[in-house]
Amino acid sequence: MIWVRRFISENGHYMIVLASVFLIGVSELWSGSQDKLMHLRMMDSTGRQFVLTYGTDPNATDGYDEAFGEVPLPLLPPVGDFELRFLDSPGHQRVPGGGAYIDVRAFRSTTQVDTFIIHFQTAVRAFPVTFSWDGISPRSCDSVCVLYRAGETNEIINMARQRALAIHDESVSNLMVIKYGAR
């Protein structure tokens, strides 16, 4: 089994840590899809950062696609450990279901809607947590929004109009990213 963690180093470059098995090279499937895949970054108040990758591709399946770097993760670490991962969403259950750092879904139609559930946890007292993302390209989808519940309020953020989100409520640990109109 392979699992991948993507961090951003202090100088802003991606660092990829592979555990269990060293993965040599990346499939051509991955290199052809990079312009359609999106990235969601999280940074806590201590400056620790983490990146998730998600999107759709005609070569993806409903399971874990190692060609895209998707690999199942072990169970969540203990509360207080820094973590960010996709969880399986209704209608998109994979076995094992511990989640993944990369979630590439099968492209079926330009009208498809994909929901990505994201779980995050920080070190103790590491709020606020800031999520950021690149501009939404028309090559990847029609629109994307992020939803979360803070107290009694449902928050909805249009990711094309806003490039970051700060969460101060320590009771929030899940987000939903909904991607409309796959490419």
Beta strands, then each sheet from edge to edge (+ up, - down):
strand 1: 3-8
strand 2: 14-19
strand 3: 38-43
strand 4: 49-57
strand 5: 83-87
strand 6: 102-106
strand 7: 113-121
strand 8: 129-133
strand 9: 141-150
strand 10: 153-158
strand 11: 164-167
strand 12: 174-182
sheet 1: 1+ 2-
sheet 2: 6+ 4+ 3- 8+ 11-
sheet 3: 5+ 7- 12+ 9- 10+
end
